[in-house]
Amino acid sequence: MLPYRVLILLFLSPLAYAAELYRFGADEADQEISFSNDPSAVTLDVPIIYFEEAQNELFISANGVVSFGRPIAGPDVKNLDTERTSAIAVFYVPTSGGTVYYR
């Protein structure tokens, strides 16, 4: 009987922590990007070292892709290898509207 209790706890534990997110939005002084196919450029005061290269500018697209050096072309990301652009696509979601907040 004990394994079932452990299994139930494992499934319910993410629900207990679901409300512990960072506050975000305009009320939290976040910058916002309204949906657009044109990524927004952000110049960094302190460069980020990404794959042993210092990056002092990044581009945030409305679909959640963060790229360095130049923006990702177009709203859809098919294959980052063919883009020849350094990018982080952890938050990538194909979208047709909404707002991206960052700080």
C-alpha positions in Angstrom: 0.0 0.0 0.0 2.9 2.4 0.6 4.0 2.6 -3.1 0.5 4.0 -4.0 0.8 6.7 -1.4 4.2 7.7 -2.7 2.9 7.8 -6.2 0.0 10.0 -5.3 2.3 12.4 -3.4 4.5 12.6 -6.5 1.6 13.5 -8.7 0.1 16.1 -6.3 3.4 17.8 -5.3 3.6 20.0 -8.4 0.1 21.3 -7.7 1.2 22.4 -4.2 4.0 24.5 -5.7 2.2 25.8 -8.8 1.3 29.1 -7.2 4.9 30.0 -6.3 5.8 31.9 -9.5 7.6 35.2 -9.8 5.3 38.1 -10.1 5.4 39.6 -13.6 3.9 42.3 -15.7 3.7 46.0 -16.0 2.9 46.4 -12.3 6.2 44.7 -11.5 8.2 47.2 -13.6 8.8 44.5 -16.3 9.5 45.5 -19.9 7.0 44.2 -22.3 7.0 43.1 -26.0 3.6 43.2 -27.6 3.1 40.5 -30.3 5.0 41.3 -33.4 7.0 39.3 -35.9 9.9 41.8 -35.3 12.0 40.8 -32.3 13.0 43.5 -29.8 16.7 44.2 -29.3 18.1 44.5 -25.7 21.6 45.9 -25.1 23.2 44.4 -22.0 25.3 46.5 -19.6 27.3 43.4 -18.7 27.9 40.8 -21.5 26.7 37.3 -21.3 29.2 34.6 -22.1 27.4 32.1 -24.4 29.5 29.2 -25.8 32.7 31.1 -24.9 31.6 34.2 -26.8 30.7 37.5 -25.1 27.3 38.6 -26.1 26.3 42.2 -25.4 23.0 42.3 -27.4 20.1 39.9 -27.4 16.9 39.7 -29.3 13.6 38.6 -27.7 10.9 37.4 -30.1 7.2 37.3 -29.3 7.3 33.5 -29.5 9.9 33.2 -26.7 13.1 32.7 -28.6 16.1 34.6 -27.2 18.9 35.0 -29.9 22.3 36.7 -29.8 23.9 38.9 -32.5 20.9 39.0 -34.8 17.2 38.2 -34.6 15.7 34.9 -35.7 14.1 35.4 -39.2 10.3 35.1 -39.2 7.7 34.0 -36.6 8.4 30.3 -36.8 11.5 28.5 -35.9 11.9 25.4 -38.0 15.6 24.5 -37.4 18.1 26.6 -35.4 21.0 25.0 -37.3 19.9 26.5 -40.6 19.4 29.9 -38.9 23.2 30.1 -38.1 22.3 32.2 -35.1 23.0 31.5 -31.4 19.7 31.2 -29.6 18.0 29.9 -26.6 14.6 28.4 -27.3 13.6 27.0 -23.9 10.5 29.2 -23.8 9.6 28.8 -27.5 5.9 28.5 -28.3 4.4 29.3 -31.7 1.9 32.1 -31.0 -0.3 34.4 -32.8 -0.8 37.0 -30.1 -0.1 38.0 -26.5 2.7 39.8 -24.6 6.2 38.8 -23.5 7.5 40.3 -20.3 11.2 40.5 -19.3 13.4 42.2 -16.9 
